[in-house]
Amino acid sequence: MNILQKHLGESYNNLPPLLEQAHRGDIYLKGKAIVKRGNRLGNIIANILKMPPASTDCNLQVYGNHTEDSMKWQRHFENHIMTSNFKIAGEFLTEQLGPISLLLKLNIKDNKLSYHVVKTSVFGIPIPKVFSPTLTAYEMEYNELYRFHVSISLPIIGLLISYNGDLKLI
């Protein structure tokens, strides 16, 4: 059993086969991504948080490790590395991305694995819901490829970063 099986319970069995493979043991995904950044202030914040630079044609490699208690994804956007560490927190998952901690609830609908933010903290300080980022994130299988989309926006500021693409499970 791995961390996603624990979190999703019986619904884990509804994952498309490619997504199930991409969340089991040690994995390697490779392909292309598009990375977008927001306005000037959003761009400054994305730089502070060490997020990847904007690119219309970015080579992306993802190394993942899935165990019963954790999931680690290391994304290589060309020469920029972004790492997320996931752990179980009761009925939720936490994603640690640098100083940001997201409390997440995942679900499967229409063959998509979607991530929903319940609570956010920065440097361990909880952020009130009204100031928390909005996350749109999902993964799906498309033409035998691992398709993903992540978009993060902040109240008032707007888009912080968005990245999406298609990867092949190697």
PLY file of the C-alpha trace (Angstrom):
ply
format ascii 1.0
element vertex 170
property float x
property float y
property float z
element edge 169
property int vertex1
property int vertex2
end_header
0.00 0.00 0.00
1.27 3.50 -0.78
0.39 6.98 0.47
-2.21 7.60 -2.26
-3.93 4.29 -1.57
-4.14 5.28 2.09
-5.48 8.74 1.28
-7.94 7.79 -1.47
-9.14 4.52 0.04
-11.43 2.49 -2.23
-11.55 5.25 -4.85
-7.85 4.53 -5.57
-9.12 1.62 -7.67
-10.79 4.17 -9.99
-7.47 5.69 -11.07
-6.72 5.24 -14.77
-3.95 2.59 -15.18
-1.26 5.09 -16.18
-1.92 7.29 -13.13
-1.81 4.25 -10.88
1.59 3.31 -12.36
2.83 6.91 -12.00
2.09 6.77 -8.25
3.73 3.46 -7.39
7.32 3.00 -6.19
10.09 4.89 -7.97
8.99 6.52 -11.21
10.42 8.67 -13.98
8.34 10.85 -16.31
9.71 12.85 -19.23
8.18 15.29 -21.69
7.32 18.91 -22.37
5.60 21.61 -20.34
4.40 25.16 -20.72
5.10 27.42 -17.74
3.29 30.75 -17.37
3.87 33.46 -14.80
1.51 36.20 -13.67
1.88 39.98 -13.51
4.94 41.79 -12.16
4.01 41.26 -8.47
3.06 37.62 -9.08
6.36 37.13 -10.87
8.33 38.60 -7.94
6.54 36.29 -5.49
7.12 33.28 -7.77
10.84 34.17 -7.85
10.98 34.44 -4.05
9.32 31.03 -3.80
11.86 29.63 -6.32
9.27 28.56 -8.85
10.31 27.72 -12.42
10.67 30.50 -15.00
8.14 31.05 -17.77
8.65 28.96 -20.89
6.54 28.05 -23.89
8.56 24.89 -24.57
10.18 23.49 -21.44
11.77 20.05 -21.16
10.45 18.50 -17.98
11.65 15.44 -16.11
9.92 14.20 -12.98
11.39 11.75 -10.51
8.95 10.32 -7.99
9.21 8.10 -4.97
6.09 6.63 -3.35
6.04 4.76 -0.07
3.41 3.92 2.49
4.09 7.13 4.42
5.35 9.64 1.88
5.52 10.75 -1.71
8.34 12.87 -3.12
8.22 14.47 -6.55
11.27 16.24 -7.92
10.48 18.22 -11.07
13.30 19.33 -13.36
12.06 22.23 -15.52
15.16 22.43 -17.75
17.79 23.42 -15.14
15.31 24.49 -12.45
14.45 21.93 -9.76
11.22 22.09 -7.75
10.61 19.44 -5.08
7.40 18.55 -3.25
7.17 16.25 -0.25
3.80 14.75 0.64
2.78 13.11 3.91
-0.46 11.80 5.41
-2.20 14.14 7.87
-5.32 12.35 9.07
-7.81 12.35 6.19
-5.65 14.81 4.25
-2.27 14.98 2.55
0.21 17.74 3.25
2.43 19.02 0.48
5.58 20.78 1.57
7.01 22.99 -1.17
9.81 25.08 0.29
8.29 27.32 2.99
4.74 26.58 1.82
2.64 23.82 3.34
-0.66 22.88 1.72
-3.28 20.70 3.37
-4.88 18.81 0.49
-7.83 16.59 -0.23
-7.60 14.54 -3.42
-10.44 13.01 -5.36
-11.07 11.18 -8.60
-13.78 12.35 -10.96
-14.14 11.86 -14.72
-10.83 9.91 -14.77
-8.95 12.91 -13.33
-7.05 12.96 -10.05
-7.76 16.42 -8.63
-6.01 18.23 -5.77
-7.98 20.63 -3.55
-6.43 23.00 -0.98
-8.08 22.96 2.43
-5.56 25.08 4.32
-2.28 26.90 3.62
0.60 27.91 5.84
3.86 29.70 5.11
6.86 29.13 7.40
4.40 27.28 9.68
2.10 30.30 10.01
-1.51 29.55 8.94
-2.82 31.85 6.22
-6.46 32.97 6.57
-8.68 31.45 3.87
-9.37 34.88 2.36
-5.62 35.31 1.64
-4.90 31.68 0.69
-3.92 30.71 -2.82
-6.40 29.17 -5.21
-5.15 25.92 -6.70
-6.40 24.17 -9.78
-4.47 20.92 -10.15
-5.20 17.64 -11.82
-3.59 14.70 -13.57
-5.14 12.42 -16.14
-4.30 9.88 -18.80
-4.52 11.22 -22.36
-3.46 9.24 -25.46
-1.24 7.02 -23.27
0.47 10.10 -21.81
0.43 11.53 -18.31
-1.29 14.90 -18.72
-1.14 17.41 -15.89
-2.22 20.95 -15.12
-1.33 23.13 -12.12
-2.40 26.75 -11.67
-1.86 28.83 -8.54
-3.44 32.25 -8.06
-3.40 34.68 -5.16
-6.24 36.99 -4.08
-5.90 40.50 -5.52
-2.60 39.61 -7.27
-3.97 36.99 -9.63
-1.91 34.31 -11.37
1.28 33.31 -9.60
2.24 30.38 -11.82
0.66 27.86 -14.13
2.30 24.84 -15.69
0.91 22.01 -17.76
2.02 19.40 -20.23
2.18 15.82 -21.34
4.74 13.34 -20.03
5.67 9.78 -20.87
6.16 7.27 -18.09
9.61 5.80 -18.71
0 1
1 2
2 3
3 4
4 5
5 6
6 7
7 8
8 9
9 10
10 11
11 12
12 13
13 14
14 15
15 16
16 17
17 18
18 19
19 20
20 21
21 22
22 23
23 24
24 25
25 26
26 27
27 28
28 29
29 30
30 31
31 32
32 33
33 34
34 35
35 36
36 37
37 38
38 39
39 40
40 41
41 42
42 43
43 44
44 45
45 46
46 47
47 48
48 49
49 50
50 51
51 52
52 53
53 54
54 55
55 56
56 57
57 58
58 59
59 60
60 61
61 62
62 63
63 64
64 65
65 66
66 67
67 68
68 69
69 70
70 71
71 72
72 73
73 74
74 75
75 76
76 77
77 78
78 79
79 80
80 81
81 82
82 83
83 84
84 85
85 86
86 87
87 88
88 89
89 90
90 91
91 92
92 93
93 94
94 95
95 96
96 97
97 98
98 99
99 100
100 101
101 102
102 103
103 104
104 105
105 106
106 107
107 108
108 109
109 110
110 111
111 112
112 113
113 114
114 115
115 116
116 117
117 118
118 119
119 120
120 121
121 122
122 123
123 124
124 125
125 126
126 127
127 128
128 129
129 130
130 131
131 132
132 133
133 134
134 135
135 136
136 137
137 138
138 139
139 140
140 141
141 142
142 143
143 144
144 145
145 146
146 147
147 148
148 149
149 150
150 151
151 152
152 153
153 154
154 155
155 156
156 157
157 158
158 159
159 160
160 161
161 162
162 163
163 164
164 165
165 166
166 167
167 168
168 169
